[in-house]
Amino acid sequence: MSTTGELAVDVIEAVPTQPWHKPRAAQRRDVLTYLALAVAAYAIVMVTGVAGPDGWALVFFVEILLLTVLRSRGIGRAKSTNAIVSTVIGAGAVVAFAPWMSIFVSLITKGFHGLYVGYLFNDMRVTTPDDELNMGGVGHALIGSMLMVLIATAITLPLGILSGVYLTEVRGRLTKVVRFVIQSMSGVPSIVAGLFIYTTVIALTGSFSGFAGALALSVLMLPTVARTAEEVLKLVPEDLRAAS
């Protein structure tokens, strides 16, 4: 008992548990196990007809799947199924990610030698596909992209804002039609927009141009600008709307 006459009470701080985190000893054991399986898969590839990185990955996946099945014995059907399905889904994610990663690494390793001081400012007017990587640049592509974005912005901003004003303020007879067209355009793939401009503008003019590219980009930008303008105008308070 304390001097003030009150009982001394020990304060125990509650520490939240994290059952999904494995102990460090279990994590180290899993890492060593996977390393041993990787070495065993390499040995199997070396002594059998299975060859190449794809063969090694296949053998490694089979080993992990067998290990998962062996570990899942006696833990219940639900947990066993979850462990096996998680292994299969993880392998599928690796299979889907590996080609993209291979392309990315190849792009970095092979394209790194083409980077030099004038890469962003030079163009391809006097450059052929057989020239060295330190010749030419992407200056024309950057300027062309900026011009197309500016032209597309000049086209879509007035139309998009007017569409948003019409849908929120005017609310005329064509409100449903305009909203239906905007929603339909928001799901148009870029390849469809490009084909549309190709079969109309380019087929009529007979030549490619930055303006045609800007029109294709406008088809993709217009629904986004219109929907954004509509949602922003809906947030305006009624007193400000009435005052304006």
C-alpha positions as CSV (number, residue, x, y, z in Angstrom):
1,M,0.0,0.0,0.0
2,S,1.3,3.5,-0.9
3,T,1.8,6.4,1.6
4,T,-1.3,8.1,0.3
5,G,-3.5,5.2,1.3
6,E,-4.2,4.1,-2.2
7,L,-3.5,0.7,-3.6
8,A,-0.6,0.4,-6.0
9,V,-1.8,-0.9,-9.3
10,D,0.6,-2.2,-11.9
11,V,-0.2,-0.8,-15.4
12,I,0.2,-3.4,-18.2
13,E,0.4,-2.0,-21.6
14,A,-1.6,-4.0,-24.2
15,V,0.5,-5.0,-27.2
16,P,-1.4,-5.9,-30.4
17,T,-0.6,-9.2,-31.8
18,Q,0.3,-9.8,-35.5
19,P,-0.5,-13.5,-36.2
20,W,0.1,-13.0,-39.9
21,H,3.8,-12.2,-39.3
22,K,6.1,-15.2,-39.0
23,P,8.8,-15.2,-36.4
24,R,12.3,-14.4,-37.7
25,A,13.5,-18.0,-37.1
26,A,10.7,-19.2,-39.3
27,Q,11.5,-16.6,-42.0
28,R,15.1,-17.6,-42.0
29,R,14.1,-21.3,-42.3
30,D,11.9,-20.6,-45.2
31,V,14.6,-18.6,-47.0
32,L,17.1,-21.4,-46.5
33,T,14.5,-23.9,-47.7
34,Y,13.8,-22.0,-50.9
35,L,17.5,-21.5,-51.6
36,A,18.0,-25.3,-51.2
37,L,15.1,-25.9,-53.6
38,A,16.6,-23.5,-56.1
39,V,20.0,-25.2,-56.0
40,A,18.2,-28.6,-56.3
41,A,16.3,-27.3,-59.3
42,Y,19.5,-26.2,-60.9
43,A,21.1,-29.6,-60.3
44,I,18.1,-31.3,-61.9
45,V,18.3,-29.1,-64.9
46,M,22.0,-29.8,-65.3
47,V,21.6,-33.6,-65.2
48,T,18.3,-34.0,-67.1
49,G,16.9,-33.0,-70.5
50,V,15.2,-29.9,-69.0
51,A,17.2,-26.9,-70.0
52,G,17.2,-23.2,-69.8
53,P,15.7,-20.7,-67.4
54,D,12.2,-21.8,-68.3
55,G,13.0,-25.4,-67.3
56,W,14.6,-24.3,-64.1
57,A,11.5,-22.2,-63.2
58,L,9.2,-25.1,-64.0
59,V,11.2,-27.5,-61.8
60,F,11.4,-24.9,-59.0
61,F,7.7,-24.4,-59.1
62,V,7.0,-28.1,-58.9
63,E,9.3,-28.4,-55.9
64,I,7.6,-25.6,-54.1
65,L,4.2,-27.1,-54.9
66,L,5.3,-30.5,-53.5
67,L,6.7,-28.8,-50.4
68,T,3.4,-26.9,-49.9
69,V,1.4,-30.1,-50.2
70,L,3.6,-31.9,-47.7
71,R,3.4,-29.0,-45.2
72,S,-0.4,-28.8,-45.6
73,R,-1.0,-32.3,-44.2
74,G,-2.8,-32.3,-40.9
75,I,-3.7,-28.5,-40.9
76,G,-7.2,-28.9,-42.2
77,R,-8.7,-28.9,-45.6
78,A,-9.4,-25.2,-45.8
79,K,-5.9,-24.1,-44.8
80,S,-4.4,-26.8,-47.1
81,T,-6.4,-25.6,-50.1
82,N,-5.6,-22.0,-49.3
83,A,-1.8,-22.8,-49.2
84,I,-1.9,-24.7,-52.5
85,V,-4.0,-22.1,-54.3
86,S,-1.8,-19.3,-53.0
87,T,1.3,-21.1,-54.4
88,V,-0.4,-21.5,-57.8
89,I,-1.5,-17.9,-57.9
90,G,1.9,-16.7,-56.9
91,A,3.5,-18.7,-59.6
92,G,1.0,-17.3,-62.1
93,A,1.8,-13.8,-61.0
94,V,5.5,-14.5,-61.6
95,V,4.8,-15.9,-65.0
96,A,2.8,-12.8,-66.0
97,F,5.4,-10.5,-64.5
98,A,8.6,-12.1,-65.9
99,P,8.0,-11.2,-69.6
100,W,7.4,-7.6,-68.8
101,M,10.5,-7.5,-66.5
102,S,12.5,-9.1,-69.3
103,I,11.5,-6.4,-71.8
104,F,12.2,-3.7,-69.2
105,V,15.7,-5.0,-68.4
106,S,16.5,-5.5,-72.1
107,L,15.3,-1.9,-72.8
108,I,17.5,-0.5,-70.1
109,T,20.6,-2.5,-70.9
110,K,20.5,-2.0,-74.7
111,G,19.1,1.5,-74.7
112,F,21.5,2.9,-72.0
113,H,24.3,3.2,-74.6
114,G,22.1,5.5,-76.7
115,L,21.8,8.2,-74.1
116,Y,24.0,11.2,-74.7
117,V,23.8,15.0,-74.2
118,G,21.9,15.8,-77.4
119,Y,19.4,12.9,-77.1
120,L,16.5,15.2,-76.0
121,F,17.3,18.0,-78.5
122,N,18.4,16.3,-81.8
123,D,15.9,14.7,-84.3
124,M,16.0,12.0,-86.9
125,R,16.0,14.1,-90.0
126,V,19.5,12.9,-91.1
127,T,19.5,9.6,-89.2
128,T,18.9,6.1,-90.6
129,P,18.0,2.9,-88.7
130,D,21.5,1.5,-89.3
131,D,23.3,4.5,-87.6
132,E,25.0,4.4,-84.2
133,L,22.9,4.8,-81.1
134,N,24.7,8.1,-80.3
135,M,23.1,9.8,-83.4
136,G,19.7,11.4,-83.6
137,G,17.3,12.0,-80.8
138,V,13.7,12.4,-79.7
139,G,13.5,16.2,-80.0
140,H,11.0,15.9,-82.8
141,A,8.8,13.4,-80.9
142,L,8.8,15.7,-77.8
143,I,7.8,18.8,-79.8
144,G,5.2,16.8,-81.8
145,S,3.7,15.4,-78.6
146,M,3.4,18.8,-77.0
147,L,1.8,20.3,-80.1
148,M,-0.8,17.6,-80.3
149,V,-1.6,17.9,-76.6
150,L,-1.9,21.7,-77.0
151,I,-4.2,21.4,-80.0
152,A,-6.3,18.7,-78.3
153,T,-6.6,20.8,-75.2
154,A,-7.7,23.8,-77.2
155,I,-10.4,21.6,-78.7
156,T,-11.6,19.7,-75.7
157,L,-11.6,22.3,-73.0
158,P,-14.3,24.5,-74.4
159,L,-16.5,21.6,-75.5
160,G,-16.0,19.7,-72.2
161,I,-16.8,22.7,-70.0
162,L,-19.8,23.7,-72.2
163,S,-21.0,20.1,-71.9
164,G,-20.6,20.2,-68.1
165,V,-22.5,23.5,-67.9
166,Y,-25.3,22.2,-70.1
167,L,-25.7,19.0,-68.0
168,T,-25.7,20.9,-64.6
169,E,-27.2,24.3,-65.4
170,V,-29.2,24.2,-68.6
171,R,-30.6,20.7,-68.3
172,G,-32.4,20.9,-71.6
173,R,-34.1,18.2,-73.6
174,L,-30.8,16.7,-74.8
175,T,-29.4,16.2,-71.4
176,K,-29.9,12.4,-71.4
177,V,-28.5,12.2,-74.9
178,V,-25.4,14.2,-74.1
179,R,-24.7,12.3,-70.9
180,F,-25.2,9.0,-72.7
181,V,-22.7,10.0,-75.4
182,I,-20.2,11.2,-72.9
183,Q,-20.4,7.9,-70.9
184,S,-20.1,5.9,-74.1
185,M,-17.0,7.9,-75.2
186,S,-15.3,7.3,-71.9
187,G,-15.1,3.6,-72.6
188,V,-13.7,3.9,-76.2
189,P,-10.2,2.3,-76.5
190,S,-7.5,4.5,-77.9
191,I,-7.0,2.1,-80.9
192,V,-10.7,2.7,-81.9
193,A,-10.3,6.5,-81.7
194,G,-7.2,6.2,-83.9
195,L,-9.0,4.0,-86.4
196,F,-11.9,6.4,-86.5
197,I,-9.6,9.4,-87.3
198,Y,-7.7,7.3,-89.8
199,T,-10.8,6.3,-91.7
200,T,-12.2,9.8,-91.8
201,V,-9.7,12.6,-91.6
202,I,-6.6,10.8,-93.0
203,A,-8.6,9.0,-95.7
204,L,-10.1,12.3,-96.9
205,T,-6.8,14.3,-96.7
206,G,-4.6,11.5,-97.9
207,S,-1.7,12.4,-95.5
208,F,-0.8,12.0,-91.9
209,S,-0.5,15.1,-89.7
210,G,-0.2,16.3,-86.2
211,F,-3.7,17.7,-86.4
212,A,-5.1,14.3,-87.1
213,G,-3.3,12.9,-84.0
214,A,-4.7,15.8,-82.0
215,L,-8.2,14.9,-83.1
216,A,-7.7,11.3,-82.0
217,L,-6.5,12.5,-78.7
218,S,-9.5,14.9,-78.4
219,V,-11.8,11.9,-78.7
220,L,-10.2,10.4,-75.6
221,M,-9.9,13.7,-73.6
222,L,-13.4,15.0,-74.2
223,P,-15.3,12.6,-71.9
224,T,-12.8,13.1,-69.1
225,V,-13.0,16.9,-69.3
226,A,-16.8,16.9,-69.6
227,R,-17.3,14.5,-66.6
228,T,-14.8,16.5,-64.5
229,A,-16.5,19.8,-65.3
230,E,-19.9,18.3,-64.5
231,E,-18.8,16.9,-61.1
232,V,-17.0,20.2,-60.2
233,L,-20.1,22.3,-61.1
234,K,-22.3,20.0,-58.9
235,L,-20.1,20.9,-55.9
236,V,-20.9,24.6,-56.2
237,P,-23.2,25.7,-53.4
238,E,-26.7,26.9,-54.4
239,D,-26.2,30.4,-53.0
240,L,-23.1,30.9,-55.2
241,R,-24.9,29.4,-58.2
242,A,-27.9,31.8,-57.7
243,A,-25.6,34.8,-57.1
244,S,-23.7,34.1,-60.3
